[in-house]
Every structure is written in C-alpha cells, then in structure tokens.
Amino acid sequence: MSAPTPDPPRDNGREKSRIDDATASTACKEDARPSLWSWTKLDDTTAIGPRIGPVLQSVATASSDSDDSIASPGRQRELEKGNAIQYRTCSWQKTAALLFSEYICLAIMSFPWSYSVLGLVPGLILTLVVCLVVLYTSLVLWEFCLRHPEVRDVCDIGQMLFWNKNWAWWATAVMFLLNNTFIQGLHVVVGAEYLNTMTGTDPGVACRTVSFGIIIALVCWLCSLPRTFNTLSKLGVFSALFTFISVVLAAAFSGAQKHPAGYDPRPSFTSDSGVASVGGNPIVTALPVKSASYIACFNAFLNISYTFIGQITLPSFIAEMREPKDFPKALWACAIAEVILFSVVGGVIYGYTGNQYMTAPAFGSLEETYKKISFSFMIPTIIFLGVLYASVSTRFIFFRIFKNSQHMTEHTLTGWSTWAGILLTTWICAWIIAEVIPFFSSLLSLMSSLFDSFFGFIFWGVAYFRMRKADARAGITRKRGIGTILLDGTNIIIILVGFLFLSFGSYASVLGILEAYDTGSVRSVFSCASNGL
C-alpha cells in the first residue's frame, strides 16, 4: 500500500487571500447575501457569502484539515462533545441576557449630564442616531462572523480585515486589552464611589478610597472565575434587572424630591453668554446654552456613544452561541430596550434636575436617602460588568496559551491556576487605572475616543467593503441602485466618524482631564480623599 499523499501546507495568511471553495460554490451568482431587513429571518439555506481570506493560523485547531472542517458551528459543537468544559452552548436568549447586562449599565446615569450640556433636543436625537449606527455596524459584524465562524474575538477579525498582517493582530490585541481593562478600572472607580457614598466621611479611616478600590477589585476578581459565558449569562440577568430598577428609581426620585441635591433658592445670575452662577429653580434647555464649549459638547457626545458602543465583545459572544444565525434576535431586543430606557431616564432626570445641579453619575443630584436607595440597586452591575470584560480579556489570552490543550477543555490545576492568575493581573491593572484617572465622566470620554473609534466605527466600515470585495471575486453581483449607493456612502461616513472620534475626541478628552485637575474639581492621583457622591 502506498503512503498517503500529505496534505498541502496551510496558507499562513501572508499569501494572497483565497475564497473558500465550499462556501463560494453554494453562493448564487446573484446577490444572495441577506439584506439588512432580512437579517432576522435567516435559516439554514440562506447564503451568507464567501470568506474574505483563509483561516488564520492563530485560530486553526489541531483537528482542522481544511476550512470546511471548522466552517460550521454544528461541526464545532460536535468537536466539543465529551469535553468537561464546552463553550458553544449559549442560546440567543442567554446571549440577549449578556447584551442587556453589558448595555443596561451604570453609564446610563451619564445621559442626564450629557443632555444638560447638549440640550434636550440634540441629546435625544443623538441618542437615536448613535443607537441606529451601532445596530447597523453590529449586524455587519455578525455577517462577518457568519462568514468566518472560527474567529473567537475581535483581534482575529482585526487581522483578517487588514490583509492577515501580524501587525494588525498585535495592534488590535493591545487596544482590545486596554479597552477592557479601562472598563474594569471604571467599575473600580464607581465601586469606591458607592462605598464612600454609603459610609460617609470618617477621618479615622486611613486611605479609605484606595482601600475601597482594592476591596472592589478583589470582589470582582472572585466573581470573574467562571470560565464560560453560559454561566455568566445567568448572573447577567440579575445585573440587568437590578440596573433597570436602579435607574427607574432614580428617575422617579428625581421627580418625587422637593428640590435637587445642592438646591439654592437664590436665582442664578444670567448673562448674554449663558448661566453664570448656580442657584434658583432647575433650568432645562432644549438647545445647548451659549456658555457650553465645544470641548464639553463633544465629551457629552462621547459619553452617549460609549454607552451604546459595545461591539468589541460581540465576536466573543457569537463564538459561544449554539446557533450564531439567531444573534440578531438578541441584538434587536436589546437595541429597542436601550433607546427607550436611555432616553426616558436621561430626559426625566434632566428635566427635574436642570443644568445647575447636574452630576455625573446623576445619583449625586438626588437627596441623601433617595441617592443611597437607588445607587444600592446598582451593586450587581458595578461588579458584573467589570467581571464580563475581565472574562473576555482572560479568555482571549487563555485560549492562545492553551490552544489545542486539555487545560482549555478539562478541569486541570494548571488551567484553573492560569485562568485565575490572568484575571488577577487584569484587576490589578484596572485598580491602577482607577487611581490614576479617578473620575467618572472624563474616563468615559477617554475610553470612547481611544477605542470606540476603531471598535465602534472604523472596523465595521472596513469589514463592509472587504465583504463586498469578496462577493465580487466570487462572482456575486450587486444590483446598482439608490440602496447600494446609500449603503456605500453610509459606511464611508462611519469610517470618517471613527477617525473624528480618534482625533478630536482624544483631544477633547485630554483637555477635559487637564481642566478638571487645574480647577481642583477632582482628587489627585492615588488620593485618600473620599470620592463619594
């Protein structure tokens, strides 16, 4: 018997991208790609479209002999059978729970402040526009993941989008880990704020804020230990529910209280340039006041954008779904709930608080008892959302350390020790960030400008054009019409908006941080002073 012919070497991603033959053969020569409006009606016979490139070496598995062997979620589930730890187990309902826990979060309480800067009408319009843009780009991301079901995170997508270059993977990985760690740091800041708010000021406690930050980081580390999103989704349900109760209570209390916290019956002095001093009944404006600077307005816009933009985690969620084609069901449900909740809560609290007494987060504008009650319901989210991003980061590192290893799929001492060690490292870094940038709104703006520019806009505009180019190579023609032109133009605008976020957004965020330090409105680095609301 002659020796079997060895398989040809796998394309290492640096050669010319090729089209997956099996996928291309099923694609019709007409535009069989699902349209935006049919994305909620996919079935097993729907043609998604060809790949933009070969399977990356970084995500190939030992059992994969060709693209076909990992091109099906069903095949991936089959390969996991018998493993003690199985990853592709999430239903769309559980994925929706993860999305709700990610988006229904503390950042909602930055909307009233954003509306006080932008004015109520521009604020509400921007809320709807940003939601629609994020919904569209998330559907583009999902289509990309259906074409490339082997990707496990946004870093794999980053490398594929930019012609399988190693530098693209490393650049995306750095931004990915920094973004997630900054979000963890934000939750350490807010956790310390909560503990300080509940306990008041006690001079006998040394360095209480730094200590509170350490306590929050340790609690979050312990809660981060579950290895699969299937487990975390159960915690996410409680997180989203308690956050919903918290923000609804805050909106109700803002109307129930006689006056906002810090109310001064003396009327404000008003000049031609706008409100010049604090006092009097709450002032609500439909448009920005004349004294609002471009820097403040852009930071308010960044705050709104940050709350909606969460595409960085979506590839990780889709990679653990039993049926990735069901993802739009979870996405649409979450988007509708978001735009209603954010607009109502932000508008109501701003309406009763006004420009003079607004704080970020808006709990600080409530009277003491109301503030403590509503803020306390936010505890699950303060912990869980940081846990979610820590888990995404650790999964990214862990899968690459133990690829094709029993430590990834079985309960081993080495596997669990490494998992816990990586998590602990991320939380230590998050605590350091929390002490260096110890204030809420500026940290939100900085994260939004640095990372959301890529993960919220640029990546998905580029993904759209790469997929259309792959369609053309496979002979899938698009009917030229007003719809096609509008889609192309929309994605060009999305890319340009991303670069605007990165350039002017970063500039505005840094100026805002420097101004806060110059005016003494924030505590210093590693300060022991209370940051309670």
TORBA-445902 format. One record per residue (C-alpha): x, y, z. Coordinates in steps of 0.1 Angstrom, whole numbers, plus 2048, in hexadecimal, padded with zeros to 3 digits. Layout:
BEGIN
XYZ ...
END
This chain:
BEGIN
800800800 80E8217F6 81283C810 7F6856811 7FD876800 80489181A 7EC8AF81C 7F98CE80C 8078E8825 7ED900833 7ED923826 7FE938841 7E995783A 80696A82A 7FF95E807 7E396A7F1 7C1964801 7AD9487F2 7889427F2 77B924805 77190C7E9 7548FB7FC 74591D806 74992C7E3 73990E7D2 7199137E6 7179387DF 7019427C2 70D9587A6 6F39717B0 6F39857D1 6E99697E9 6F897C806 6DC984820 6D19A8820 6D09BD83F 6AA9B7843 6AC99183E 6C898C858 6AE981872 6A196585B 6BF950854 6BC92A851 6D490E849 6D0913823 6D9938823 6F9940810 70E957825 72A95D80D 74E953807 76C95881F 78397681B 7A2960822 7AF93F82F 7AD931852 7C7942868 7E192D877 7DA93D899 7B792E899 7BC90D887 7B88EE89B 7CB8CE89C 7AE8BB88E 7A88D3871 7B48C7850 7A28E083B 78C8FF83D 76E8E8839 7758D685A 7708F486F 759908859 73A8FB86A 72E90388E 71F8E088E 7418D1886 7508E58A3 7358D98BB 73D8B58B0 7628BA8B7 7598C58DA 7458A78E3 753894901 7678B390D 7628BC932 7618E1928 74C8E8909 74C90B8FA 73290C8DE 7149098F5 70292B8F6 6DF92E8E8 6D49508DA 6C19568FA 6E095290F 6F49688F6 6D99828FA 6DE98191F 70398791A 6FB9A5903 6E29B391C 6FC9B0938 7169C1922 7009DE916 6E89E3933 7039F0949 70FA0D95F 718A22941 6F3A2993D 6F6A41959 70DA56944 6F1A5E92C 6E1A79941 702A8B943 707A8891D 6E4A97918 6ECAB492F 70AABC919 6FCAB58F7 6D8AC18FD 6BAAA98FF 6B1AA88DA 6D5AA28CB 6DBA898E7 6BCA748DF 6C4A768B9 6E8A6B8BF 6DBA4E8D5 6C6A408B9 6E0A4689E 6FCA358B1 6E5A188B9 6DDA13894 701A1588A 70C9FC8A4 6EF9E589A 6FA9E6876 71F9E187C 7179C4894 7049B3878 7229B8861 7389A887C 72098B87F 72098585A 74698485B 74596A877 72D954863 746954847 76394D85F 75493787B 77692D888 77F950895 77C9538BB 7819788C1 78599A8B1 7AB9958AE 7A7979895 78F990881 7A89AC882 7C3997872 7AB98A857 79F9AD84F 7C29BA84A 7CE9A0832 7D998684C 7F699B857 806992879 8099B7882 7E39BA87F 7DE99E897 7F69AD8B1 7E89D08AD 7C59C38B2 7CF9AE8CF 7DF9CC8E1 7C09E18DC 7A99C48E5 7BA9BE907 7BE9E390F 7999E9908 78E9CD91E 7A69D693A 79B9FA939 7779EF93D 7819D995A 7929F8969 772A0D964 7609F4979 77A9F5994 776A1B995 750A18998 7529FC9B2 768A139C8 74FA2F9C2 733A199CD 744A0E9ED 74EA329F5 72BA3E9EF 71CA24A06 735A27A22 73AA4DA22 75AA5EA2C 76DA4FA49 78FA60A4F 799A42A65 79BA2BA47 7BDA2EA35 7BDA30A10 799A23A0D 794A2A9E8 7B4A179DF 7A99FB9F6 7869FA9E8 7949F79C5 7A99D99D0 78A9C99E0 7759CD9C0 7919BF9AA 7949A09C0 76E99A9C1 76D99E99B 78A986997 77896B9AA 758970996 76D96E976 77794A97B 75B938967 76A92D946 74C92E92E 733948923 71892F928 71E93294E 72395894D 70395D93A 6EF952959 70096D96E 6FA985951 6D5982955 6D698E979 6EE9A9970 6D89B8955 6B99B496B 6C89C7988 6D69E2972 6B49E7962 6A59EB985 6C1A0298F 6BDA1B972 697A1A973 698A22999 6B1A3E992 699A4D978 67BA4A990 68EA589AD 69AA76999 675A7F994 66AA769B7 684A8B9CA 67BAAF9D1 69CABC9C4 6BCAAD9B5 6DAAA89CC 6EDAC89D1 6CFADE9C9 6D4B039D0 6B4B189D0 6C7B379C4 6C2B3B99F 6DFB37987 6EFB56978 6EAB53952 6FFB66939 6FFB66913 718B4A913 701B33926 6FDB2894B 71AB3795F 712B2C982 700B0F993 6DFB139A4 6B9B169A0 6A1AFD992 6AFAE3979 6B5AF2957 6AEADA93A 6B8AE4916 6ADAD58F5 6CEAE08E5 6F2AE48F3 6F7B03909 70EB1D8F9 728B17914 72CAF290A 74EAED8FA 754AD68DC 76AAC18F3 74EABC90C 735AB48F0 74CA9B8DF 753A8A901 72DA87906 729A778E4 745A5F8EC 733A5690C 714A4D8F9 728A398DF 73BA268F9 71BA18908 70FA0B8E7 72F9FF8D8 7379DB8E3 7419C98C3 7629C08D2 7529A38E5 73A9978CA 75197F8B8 75996E8D9 73396A8E0 72C95D8BD 7489448BF 7379348DD 7149328CE 7059118C4 6F49218A6 70694289C 6EC949882 6D495189E 6E996E8AB 6D498A89B 6B79808B1 6CB9898D0 6D99A88C0 6B89B78B5 6A89B08D7 6C59C18E9 6C69DF8D1 6A19E78D5 6A39E58FB 6C29FA8FB 6B5A188E8 695A198FC 6A5A1591E 6C2A2D917 6ACA49909 691A47924 6A9A45942 6C1A5F934 6A4A7792B 691A7394B 6AEA78962 6BBA9594F 698AA594E 696AA4975 6BBAAC97B 6C4AC7962 6E5AD4957 6EFAE2979 6EDAC398F 6F8AA8977 713A8F980 722A7196F 717A57977 6F5A6797E 6F0A5699F 702A749AE 6E5A8B9A6 6CDA779BD 6C7A7E9E1 6DAA699F9 6C1A4DA00 6B5A4B9DC 6D9A4A9D0 6E3A2D9E7 6C4A189DE 6C7A1B9B8 6EDA199B8 6EC9F99CC 6D99E79B1 6F79ED99A 70E9D69AE 7099B7998 7129CB979 7309DC98A 73D9BA98F 7309A5972 7389BC954 75C9BF95F 75C999963 74E994940 76A9A8930 785998946 77897693A 779980915 79E98C91A 7A896D92D 797956914 7AB9678F8 7CC961909 7C393F917 7B89308F6 7D993A8E6 7EE92B902 7DC90A902 7D09068DE 7CA8E18D6 7D28D98FA 7BF8C5914 7C28E292C 7A98F5917 78E8DA917 7948C7937 7958D195C 7BB8D1963 7CF8E297E 7E58F3964 7C78FF950 7B590E96E 7D491D97D 7DD92E95D 7B993A958 7B894997C 7DB958978 7D296A957 7B2977967 7C5984985 7DE99696F 7C29A895C 7B29B497C 7D39C198A 7D89D596A 7B39E196D 7B99ED990 7D8A01986 7C4A11969 7A8A1A982 7C1A2C999 7D2A3F97C 7B1A4B96C 79AA4B98A 77BA5C97B 75DA4F968 754A6594A 777A6C93E 781A48940 762A3F92B 76BA59911 78FA4E90F 786A2990A 76CA338F0 784A478DB 7A2A308DC 791A0E8D7 76EA138CB 77CA258AC 789A048A0 7729EA8B0 7529FF8AB 757A0E888 777A08874 7799E2876 7559DD86A 7579F684D 7769E4841 7659C2847 7489CC831 75F9D5813 7749B6818 7569A0817 7489B17F8 76A9AC7E7 7699877F0 7469857E1 7549947C1 77197B7BF 75895F7C3 74296C7A6 7269787BD 7199987AC 7079B47BD 6EB9C67AD 6F59EA7AA 6DBA017B8 6D4A1C7D1 6D5A037EE 6F89F77E4 704A1A7E1 6F6A24802 706A06813 728A0D804 725A3280E 71AA29831 738A12837 750A2D82B 740A45843 743A2B85F 768A28858 76DA4E858 759A52879 771A38888 78FA4E87F 77DA6D88D 778A5A8AE 79DA508AE 7ABA738A7 795A8E8B4 785A778CE 7A6A6E8DE 7B0A938DD 790A9D8EE 792A82909 7B6A8B912 7AEAB0914 790AA792B 7A6A92942 7C1AAE944 7A6AC894B 797AB3966 7B9AB1977 7C0AD6972 79FAE1982 7A3AC999F 781AB9999 790A9599C 7A6A849B5 7CBA7E9AD 7DBA5D9A2 7DAA429BD 7C8A599D4 7B9A4F9F5 79EA699F3 77AA5C9F0 76BA5B9CC 748A559D9 72AA669C8 
END
